[in-house]
């Protein structure tokens, strides 16, 4: 996880839906925001579409 300007982000590798385990396009780097509810992390994603950087 990465914190930037008071927000928390999760960077991770994943396959696009329907391409699990394939070489093309292969795993991609995904970025999703993490918020906290009752002290537990909540990941807002997965988001496979391009996003603006935080």
Secondary structure, 3 states (H helix, E strand, C coil): CEEECCEEEEEEEECCCCCCCCCCCCCEEEEEEEEEECCEEEEECCCCCCCCCC
